[in-house]
Amino acid sequence: MHRQGTILALMLVAATAGCSSFLSAGLRNIVELPIQSADEVKLDLTNKHRAKEAWGQFDQEFPEECWSKDYIRGYKDGYADYLTYGGNGEPPATPPFIYRLRPYQTPDGIRAIEDWYSGFRHGAAMARASGYRDSIVIPLSSPPINAVERVPVLGGLNTAALRATPEVETLPPPARVPLESEPPQ
C-alpha cells in the first residue's frame, strides 16, 4: 500500500512540475496500447474467419474443381491480408516460412509455391470485391501531408505519379558522356 501511495505522489508531482506530457504518454502506454493490440488481434481473427467463409462460398460455386491445398491456403492468406493490411493485392516477395524450407526446393515444391501465389492474388481480389475493407479503413478529415508527391523522373514523366498529381516535374534525359577511349564529338 505504501508503494502505491509513493507512485501516486510521484505522478502528481510530475504532473505539477510541467511533465504532463510524460504522464499522458505513460497513461497511453498503460491503457491505450493494450486495448489497441487486442483490437488488432480481433480484427485479424475476424478477417481470417471472413477468408474461410469466402473460400467456402467460392468452393461451393465450383464443386467440380479440384484446388491444391497450397492454392486454398494462398487464397485465404491473400483475402485476410488484403482486409487487414490493405495493399495492392500482390503477394509478398517471399512466400510464408514453410515454403522456404528444403522440402519445397523441388519441382513439386516450386509448383506449390506458385499455387500459393496464385491463390493469394485470387483471394486478395475477392477481398477487394467484397467491400469489407471500406468498413475497416478509418476516414480522415483531410489527406496526409505527404499523400501527393512530385516525383522527378529521369528522361520523362512518371505516369503513376502523373495520376496522383497533375504537376509532375520532369528532368531532361542524361547527357551522353563519351568514354575515355572515344574521340570527342
Rosetta blueprint (number, residue, H / E / L):
1 M L
2 H H
3 R H
4 Q H
5 G H
6 T H
7 I H
8 L H
9 A H
10 L H
11 M H
12 L H
13 V H
14 A H
15 A H
16 T H
17 A L
18 G L
19 C L
20 S H
21 S H
22 F H
23 L H
24 S H
25 A H
26 G H
27 L H
28 R H
29 N H
30 I H
31 V H
32 E H
33 L H
34 P H
35 I H
36 Q H
37 S H
38 A H
39 D H
40 E H
41 V H
42 K H
43 L H
44 D H
45 L H
46 T H
47 N H
48 K H
49 H H
50 R H
51 A H
52 K H
53 E H
54 A H
55 W H
56 G H
57 Q H
58 F H
59 D H
60 Q H
61 E H
62 F L
63 P L
64 E L
65 E L
66 C L
67 W L
68 S L
69 K H
70 D H
71 Y H
72 I H
73 R H
74 G H
75 Y H
76 K H
77 D H
78 G H
79 Y H
80 A H
81 D H
82 Y H
83 L H
84 T H
85 Y H
86 G L
87 G L
88 N L
89 G L
90 E L
91 P L
92 P L
93 A L
94 T L
95 P L
96 P L
97 F H
98 I H
99 Y H
100 R H
101 L L
102 R H
103 P H
104 Y H
105 Q L
106 T L
107 P H
108 D H
109 G H
110 I H
111 R H
112 A H
113 I H
114 E H
115 D H
116 W H
117 Y H
118 S H
119 G H
120 F H
121 R H
122 H H
123 G H
124 A H
125 A H
126 M H
127 A H
128 R H
129 A H
130 S H
131 G L
132 Y H
133 R H
134 D H
135 S H
136 I H
137 V L
138 I L
139 P L
140 L L
141 S L
142 S L
143 P L
144 P L
145 I L
146 N L
147 A L
148 V L
149 E L
150 R L
151 V L
152 P L
153 V E
154 L E
155 G L
156 G L
157 L L
158 N L
159 T H
160 A H
161 A H
162 L H
163 R H
164 A H
165 T L
166 P L
167 E L
168 V L
169 E L
170 T E
171 L E
172 P L
173 P L
174 P L
175 A L
176 R L
177 V L
178 P L
179 L L
180 E L
181 S L
182 E L
183 P L
184 P L
185 Q L
